Amino acid sequence: MAQNGTKMILVFVFLLAGLLVAAQVQAAGTPASTSPTSVQASPSPDLNDWFHNPAPWLEQGGDFRFREDVGYNWKTLRDDQKVGGLDVSHWYWERYRTRLWDKFKLDEDTSINTRFTWEFRQWNEPEFLRQRTDLDEIIMDNFNLTAKHFLDLPTTAVIGRQDITLGQGWLVAEGTPAPLEGSRTFYFDALRFTWDLGEKKTLDTIYIDQHPKSDWWLKPINDRDKYVTLEQEQGAILYLTDKSNEKMQVEGYFIYKNNNPIEKPSVNNYLSAANMAAYSKKADIYTFGGALSGPIYNDNWNYRVEGAVQTGRSASPNAELTAPNEMERLLAFGEKSTLEYSFKDDLDNKLHVTYEYLSGDDPHTKQVESFNPLWGSWPQWSELYQPYITSMEDLLVSNMHRLDFGHKFKLDDHWEFLTDWNFIWAAQNTYAGNAKFSDDGKFRGNLFTSWIRYKFTKQLSGNFVTEYFMPGNYYAKLNNDDALYFHFTVTYTF
């Protein structure tokens, strides 16, 4: 582990140094907006234009992302965890993601949009994956028809595979959250109609039909028979956004989500039959919620408050209590509030405090009280806690009180620093009796996160993320070792 960590740090230092030198050379010899493609013996700004707009009816682009992930105790909070005699507590891999997208303009208001994504990984740890390269598959993760003024109505229609984020993505942002899928893709197979109601008001009406297999509808190149979701999912959304009041933005929504479990384990997602029983569950969820946001007193203070109530029927999050197909009445609550103060100084200093509550399931009742994050299972506040530490439960961030104190600032137009300290509690002892959890403790632990972001040029950027989790008495003594996660990323957009 020490050797791999040293290697990772050296690679990062040399890569960062090289990119800094390249950025300085480019800045000295070319304008900041000049594409690296144009830095040739005979520079021509038309080259960049030609690539992005090769024809009046075509726009295209792409990006390449390199990421190196390393850490320990992500999934067990246990230093000495072994499976089949092999260590599974240390993790280290590299990710290489390339995306290419095209926009075919049929007329001024209508286009067909496509995006191909290929991410492969080089595994170094854990031991059972050591020195293994997984070339994976090439998937079309965007393919849709977009039409403004659809049928001469005041609406924009997006029909097909697309990315969707509603509000701040608390409940709708990630359509493909299966283990090891990560940020490779996050698409929805959906029909979306955004209605212009006038006076800065819009209404989104969305139908979602999400299938577990990546080969549904659009077959990947080098198909690897991968799961991108853990259930067969259908859903419908009504989402109203009102920005007519400059002092307060109002959002209101209704979300229906139906989950049907999948039972066959996936080799390429490393999901066992036991994991599938714990992670893939039947549910019929009706969510009613809304959000308010805006400034307070002056532009220095800003707030956002969002809350939702869920009803319907769901299987218990604890696989030991009910089978995946055995549903009970659901009644759950969720809330997230943030207050931010901006100093409006030269460093753009900002402080914030966030409180989030997601109700947990009481195993002693004959109903399910666990709040379901729906399509919000992405690392909203931690790359470590979700999805890795949550794999000890049901892979969902739920059953939680979270208090976060954060600070961010910018040294200049290139450097940005963000730090957060989270105090996390469980709302219920849902897993009492499980060997990994205590029977009466509720303090999940302390989580420290740090982000350093750097923008080399308009097209080249990077970040370095460090997270450290110190578990509390919610976890059993054998599963109470500290966890560390960090990654660095370099992204080039062309």
Secondary structure, 3 states (H helix, E strand, C coil): CHHHHHHHHHHHHHHHHHHHHHHHHHHHHCCCCCCHHHCCCCCCHHHHHHHHCCECCEEEEEEEEEEEEEEECCCCCCCCCEECCEECCEEEEEEEEEEEEEEEECCCCEEEEEEEEEEEEEEEECHHHCCEEECCCEEEEEEEEEEECHHHCCEEEEEEEECCCCCCCCCECCCCCCCCCHHHCCCEEEEEEEEEEECCEEEEEEEEEECCECCCCCCCECCCCCECCCEEEEEEEEEEEECCCCCCEEEEEEEEEEEEECCCCECCCCECHHHHHHHCCCEEEEEEEEEEEEEECCCCEEEEEEEEEEEEEECCCCCCCCCCCCCEEEEEEEEEEEEEEECCCCCCCEEEEEEEEECCCCCCCCEECCCCCCECCCCCCCCCCCCCHHHHCCCCCCCEEEEEEEEEEECCCCEEEEEEEEEEECCCCCCCCCCCECCCCCEEEEEEEEEEEEECCCCEEEEEEEEEEEECCCECHHHCCCEEEEEEEEEEEC
